[in-house]
Amino acid sequence: MSQRRDIQVMMDELQQTSHVIKENLATFLDGLKSNNAIFESDVRKIYAVGCGDSLFAAMAVKEAFIKTSGIEFVAVEAMEFCRYEVENIPEGSVVFVISYSGSVARTAECATAARQHGAKVVALTGNPQGRLAKLADHVLLYKVESLGFAPGTISFTAALMSLYLIAIKFGQYPQRAPKINADEALKALNDIVQLTTDTILSLKDDAYRIAEKFKNQKLFYVIGAGPNLGIAHFGAAKLIEGGELDAIPQQLEEWAHLQYFTSTPEKVTLVICPEGRAISRARELISEMNFIDTRSILITSGKGKQLNAEDELCIPGNIDEIYTPLLTSVVLGLIAFYISYANGKSSYNFKSQEEEEEHYATLHDSEFYQWEH
């Protein structure tokens, strides 16, 4: 990986998004053919576990995974899984442990704990020599040509794509009855290759304008539902990692029950809601935001269906809501990049090398919980 640390790395990687999607479509699904043992068995339940972006990718693909695989699927945060959920997993479970670096202690602990509790463990990683790969029963690799040290965008896209394709592979076996067949799912994903480029070209100027407008904002609420709840978490993470801002992710409905009470004319809420099952509720909540005079930015789809947010960004094309995370994540990446750039931030903004080394030591060298058997 390049040693570049300037925030421009984030934009350079965002420009590679369509290539990452296309590359995964060409190679990852093919690579699954040599791992049939993962897919052929009688799988009762699938867990996808991870930290940070890896978890958010699992959250974002949940609806698509269930519909294209025909198998129950849950996304669980790594510590919640390895310290609590793991003792409740049913027989016939497969646990996908996701980590691009393959070196995070908590995900490695998930692999160990899952195997101790009788589950088949599959590492989904970018590092075949990493700690996670060595602890798993099977290893699936996704490739990303990282351009430097920056808040992750294309590694997130690659994890999303890998999970979409894994679901398709599960659904191709005759013992399963997916609601979306493989051809239909692959066509939708192929269509997104060009739509990703179109999204960046059509929305980068608006993203820049919004970033300039809100560059002095210190707190953002980021809300979404369904497939875009994970993207709300992802978007908040990019604002934190690059912009060094406070950003609070929340489920769309829950904003009305919680953040409503602290929303003021000085606060900004990013609403991630493409055309789909949550759009009627987004319309109602944006109306309420306008009524209490708090500020809103909407990321949506379906031109001409404006919801009267203060600012609206509309992703191009006509795409099923379950695949929109591949595009909404790009828009949030653009906004986070431009705000970070406007404020002169670098990637992660460590104050010293000593601080950086200490931080990664606590992520990579953490003690495992010892289960008694």
C-alpha positions in Angstrom: 0.0 0.0 0.0 1.2 3.5 -0.8 2.3 5.6 2.2 0.3 8.7 1.0 -1.7 10.2 3.9 -3.1 13.3 2.3 -6.9 13.5 2.2 -6.9 13.6 -1.6 -6.3 9.8 -1.4 -10.0 9.5 -0.4 -11.2 11.2 -3.6 -8.7 9.3 -5.7 -10.1 6.0 -4.3 -13.7 7.2 -4.7 -13.0 7.6 -8.4 -12.0 3.9 -8.5 -15.4 2.7 -7.2 -16.9 1.6 -10.5 -13.6 -0.3 -11.3 -13.8 -2.1 -8.0 -17.4 -3.2 -8.6 -16.6 -4.3 -12.2 -13.5 -6.2 -11.0 -15.4 -8.0 -8.3 -18.1 -9.0 -10.8 -15.4 -10.4 -13.1 -13.3 -12.3 -10.5 -14.9 -12.8 -7.1 -17.9 -14.9 -8.2 -15.5 -17.0 -10.3 -13.3 -17.5 -7.2 -16.2 -18.9 -5.3 -16.3 -21.9 -7.5 -13.3 -23.4 -5.7 -15.0 -23.0 -2.4 -18.1 -25.1 -2.9 -17.8 -26.7 0.5 -19.0 -23.4 2.0 -22.2 -23.4 0.0 -23.2 -27.0 -0.5 -23.9 -27.9 3.1 -27.3 -27.5 4.9 -26.9 -24.0 6.2 -29.5 -23.0 8.8 -28.3 -19.4 9.6 -25.6 -17.0 8.4 -23.9 -14.5 10.6 -21.8 -11.7 9.2 -19.6 -10.1 11.9 -17.1 -7.3 11.9 -16.1 -3.9 13.3 -16.5 -0.5 11.7 -17.0 -0.5 7.9 -17.0 -4.3 7.8 -20.0 -4.3 10.1 -21.7 -1.5 8.2 -21.3 -3.5 4.9 -23.0 -6.5 6.6 -25.8 -4.3 7.8 -26.3 -2.8 4.4 -26.6 -6.1 2.5 -29.0 -7.8 4.9 -32.2 -7.4 2.8 -30.4 -8.4 -0.5 -28.7 -11.3 1.2 -31.9 -12.9 2.5 -33.7 -12.4 -0.8 -30.9 -13.8 -3.1 -29.7 -16.6 -0.8 -33.0 -17.9 0.7 -31.2 -18.2 4.1 -31.6 -16.3 7.4 -28.9 -13.7 7.7 -27.9 -11.4 10.6 -25.2 -8.8 10.9 -23.6 -8.6 14.4 -20.9 -6.3 15.7 -17.8 -8.3 16.5 -17.6 -7.8 20.2 -21.3 -8.4 20.7 -20.9 -11.7 18.7 -17.7 -13.1 20.3 -18.6 -12.2 23.9 -22.4 -12.7 23.9 -24.2 -13.9 20.7 -21.9 -16.8 19.9 -23.2 -19.1 22.7 -26.6 -18.9 21.2 -25.8 -19.8 17.6 -27.8 -22.8 16.2 -26.4 -25.9 14.7 -25.7 -25.4 11.0 -24.5 -21.8 11.3 -21.9 -20.3 9.1 -20.1 -17.2 10.4 -18.6 -14.8 7.9 -15.9 -12.8 9.7 -15.1 -9.6 7.7 -11.9 -7.6 8.0 -10.0 -6.1 5.1 -6.7 -6.0 7.1 -7.3 -9.3 8.8 -5.4 -8.1 11.8 -8.1 -6.7 14.2 -8.2 -8.6 17.5 -11.9 -8.6 17.9 -12.6 -10.2 14.5 -9.9 -12.8 15.1 -11.6 -13.5 18.4 -14.9 -14.0 16.5 -13.3 -16.7 14.4 -11.9 -18.5 17.4 -15.2 -18.3 19.4 -17.4 -19.4 16.5 -15.3 -22.5 15.9 -15.3 -23.3 19.6 -19.1 -23.2 19.5 -19.4 -25.5 16.5 -19.9 -23.0 13.6 -18.2 -23.1 10.2 -16.0 -19.9 9.9 -15.3 -18.1 6.7 -12.8 -15.2 6.6 -13.8 -12.5 4.2 -10.6 -10.4 4.0 -8.1 -8.6 1.8 -5.1 -10.2 3.6 -4.4 -14.0 2.9 -1.5 -13.9 5.4 -3.4 -12.1 8.2 -4.3 -13.4 11.6 -8.0 -13.9 10.7 -7.2 -16.0 7.6 -5.2 -18.4 9.7 -8.0 -18.9 12.2 -10.8 -19.6 9.7 -12.0 -22.8 8.1 -12.2 -21.1 4.7 -10.8 -17.9 3.3 -12.5 -15.7 0.6 -10.3 -12.8 -0.6 -11.5 -9.5 -2.1 -8.9 -7.4 -3.8 -8.6 -3.6 -3.5 -5.8 -1.5 -5.0 -5.4 0.9 -2.1 -3.8 4.2 -3.0 -2.8 5.3 0.5 -3.9 5.7 4.1 -7.4 7.3 4.0 -10.9 6.8 5.4 -12.0 3.6 3.7 -14.3 3.8 0.7 -13.3 1.3 -2.0 -12.5 -1.4 0.7 -16.1 -0.9 1.9 -17.4 -1.2 -1.7 -15.4 -4.4 -2.2 -16.9 -5.9 1.1 -20.4 -4.9 -0.1 -19.9 -6.5 -3.5 -18.4 -9.7 -2.0 -21.4 -10.2 0.3 -23.9 -9.5 -2.6 -22.1 -12.2 -4.7 -21.8 -14.7 -1.8 -25.6 -14.4 -1.4 -26.1 -15.1 -5.1 -23.9 -18.2 -4.9 -25.8 -19.6 -1.9 -29.1 -19.0 -3.8 -27.9 -21.1 -6.8 -28.2 -24.4 -4.9 -31.5 -26.3 -5.5 -32.3 -26.8 -1.8 -32.9 -23.1 -1.5 -35.7 -20.9 -2.7 -34.5 -17.3 -3.1 -36.9 -14.5 -4.0 -34.4 -13.0 -6.4 -32.7 -15.3 -8.9 -29.0 -15.1 -9.8 -29.5 -13.6 -13.3 -31.7 -10.8 -11.9 -29.3 -9.9 -9.1 -26.3 -10.0 -11.4 -28.0 -7.7 -13.9 -28.8 -5.2 -11.2 -25.1 -5.2 -10.0 -23.8 -4.9 -13.6 -26.1 -1.9 -14.1 -24.5 -0.2 -11.1 -21.0 -0.1 -12.7 -21.9 2.8 -15.0 -24.3 4.3 -12.4 -21.4 4.7 -10.0 -19.5 6.8 -12.5 -22.6 8.7 -13.3 -23.2 9.4 -9.6 -19.8 10.9 -9.1 -19.9 13.0 -12.2 -23.4 14.3 -11.6 -23.2 15.0 -7.9 -19.7 16.0 -7.0 -20.3 19.7 -7.6 -23.4 19.6 -5.4 -21.5 17.6 -2.8 -18.7 20.3 -2.9 -21.3 23.1 -2.6 -22.9 21.4 0.4 -19.5 20.8 2.1 -18.6 24.5 1.7 -22.0 25.4 3.2 -21.6 23.2 6.2 -17.8 23.0 6.6 -18.0 24.8 10.0 -20.7 22.4 11.3 -19.3 20.4 14.3 -22.2 17.9 14.6 -24.2 15.9 12.1 -27.0 13.4 12.6 -27.0 10.8 9.9 -30.2 8.7 9.5 -31.3 5.9 7.3 -33.5 2.8 7.2 -33.4 -0.7 5.8 -30.3 -1.2 3.5 -29.3 2.4 4.2 -29.2 2.1 8.0 -25.7 0.6 7.6 -24.9 3.5 5.2 -25.9 6.0 7.9 -23.3 4.4 10.1 -20.8 4.4 7.3 -21.4 8.1 6.5 -21.1 9.1 10.1 -17.8 7.1 10.2 -16.4 9.0 7.2 -17.2 12.4 8.8 -15.5 11.3 12.0 -12.4 9.7 10.4 -11.7 12.4 7.8 -13.4 15.6 9.1 -12.7 15.0 12.8 -16.3 15.9 13.4 -19.0 14.5 15.7 -21.5 12.5 13.7 -24.2 10.4 15.2 -25.9 7.6 13.1 -29.5 6.8 13.8 -32.3 4.7 12.4 -34.7 6.9 10.4 -37.8 6.4 12.6 -35.8 6.7 15.8 -34.8 10.3 14.9 -38.4 11.3 15.7 -38.2 9.6 19.1 -34.8 10.9 20.1 -32.8 13.4 18.0 -36.0 15.5 17.4 -35.6 16.8 20.9 -32.1 18.2 20.3 -32.6 19.3 16.7 -32.3 23.1 16.4 -31.5 25.6 13.6 -27.8 25.0 14.3 -28.1 21.2 13.8 -27.9 19.3 10.5 -29.5 16.0 9.7 -28.3 13.9 6.7 -31.2 11.8 5.5 -30.3 8.8 3.4 -33.5 7.6 1.8 -33.6 6.5 -1.9 -37.0 5.6 -3.4 -38.3 2.6 -1.6 -40.2 1.5 1.5 -39.0 4.3 3.8 -39.6 7.2 1.5 -43.1 8.1 2.8 -41.7 8.3 6.4 -38.7 10.4 5.2 -41.1 12.9 3.6 -43.0 13.2 6.9 -39.8 13.6 9.0 -38.3 16.2 6.6 -41.6 18.1 6.9 -41.2 18.0 10.7 -37.6 19.2 10.4 -38.8 22.2 8.4 -41.5 22.9 10.9 -39.0 23.0 13.8 -36.5 24.9 11.7 -33.7 22.4 11.8 -31.5 21.9 8.7 -31.6 18.8 6.4 -29.7 17.2 3.6 -31.4 14.5 1.6 -29.7 11.7 -0.4 -32.4 10.1 -2.5 -33.2 8.7 -5.9 -36.0 9.1 -8.4 -35.8 12.5 -10.1 -38.6 14.9 -9.6 -39.7 13.4 -6.3 -38.3 16.1 -4.1 -39.1 16.0 -0.3 -38.4 19.7 0.4 -35.1 19.2 2.3 -32.9 22.2 2.5 -30.5 20.4 0.1 -31.2 17.3 -2.0 -28.8 15.0 -3.9 -30.5 12.5 -6.2 -28.6 9.5 -7.4 -29.1 8.7 -11.1 -30.9 5.6 -12.5 -33.7 3.4 -11.5 -32.3 0.9 -9.0 -33.8 -1.5 -6.5 -33.5 -0.1 -2.9 -31.6 -3.2 -1.8 -28.6 -2.3 -4.1 -28.6 1.5 -3.4 -25.9 1.2 -0.7 -23.3 0.9 -3.5 -24.3 4.5 -4.6 -25.4 6.2 -1.4 -22.1 5.3 0.2 -20.3 7.1 -2.7 -22.3 10.3 -2.2 -21.5 10.3 1.6 -17.9 9.7 0.7 -17.9 12.8 -1.5 -19.5 15.0 1.2 -17.1 13.7 3.8 -14.1 14.3 1.5 -15.0 17.8 0.6 -15.7 18.8 4.2 -12.4 17.3 5.3 -10.5 19.0 2.5 -12.2 22.4 3.2 -11.0 22.2 6.8 -7.5 21.1 6.0 -7.8 17.7 7.6 -5.7 14.6 6.8 -6.6 11.0 7.1 -7.5 10.1 10.7 -5.6 13.2 12.0 -3.3 11.5 14.5 -1.4 14.0 16.5 1.8 12.0 16.6 3.3 8.7 15.5 3.3 7.5 19.1 -0.5 8.2 19.4 -1.1 6.3 16.1 1.0 3.3 17.3 -0.8 3.2 20.6 -4.2 3.3 18.9 -3.5 0.4 16.5 -2.0 -1.6 19.3 -5.2 -1.5 21.3 -7.1 -2.7 18.1 -4.7 -5.5 17.2 -3.3 -6.7 20.5 -6.4 -6.9 22.7 -6.9 -9.9 25.0 -9.5 -12.6 24.0 -12.3 -13.8 26.3 -11.7 -17.4 27.3 -14.7 -19.6 27.0 -15.0 -22.6 29.2 -16.0 -25.9 27.7 
